[in-house]
Amino acid sequence: MKPFTEVTWEHAEAEGEGDASLEDWRDVHRRFWDRSGTPVEDHTVVVCLAFRVAGCS
């Protein structure tokens, strides 16, 4: 868990949504959550999850 402004470019880029920069990623996510009725501020705490697909042998 971390404040929204502490999400790294590495995390944002790994989402694979085609954002050109961290600023673009933040803008897209702010607009999405604003439309959902949950505005995101710089200090809003977010959870950053990453998954790795593991193959079976």
N, C-alpha and C positions, 0 to 999 in steps of 0.2 A: 504494500500500500504506500502511495506517495502522492504529493500534491500534483495536480494536473500538469503544471508547468515543469515538473521534474521527469516526465515521461521522456525517454531518450529517443533519438532518431533511429537507433538500432531497433528498438521495439516497434516504433511506428512503421518503419520500412518493412519489417518482418510480417506485418499484417497483410502485405501484398495487395493493397488497395490502389496502388498507382500514384500515391501522393508524391509530388515533386520535392517537397521539403517538410521539415517538422512544422513550420508555420502553416503550410497547407493542411497538413494532417490535423492540427489543432483547430483550424477554421472549420473543416468538414465536421469534426466531432462536436464542436460547439453548436453548429447549426442543427445537427441531428438531435442532440439532447434538448436544445431550445424548443424544437418542434414537438418533442415528446413531453414537454412541460417540466423538464428537469434541467434548468440552466446550469452550465458548468462555469465556475469562476476559476481564477488562477490557483486559489487555495483549496479547491474541491479535491477531496481525497479520492483517488481512483485505485483500482486493483488491476495490475497488469499480469495477464496470464499468457503463458506460451506452452505449446504442446509439441512434442516430438513424436513422429510416427515411428514405431519400432516394428521391424519385420520379424517374422517367425522363421526359424530354421527347421 
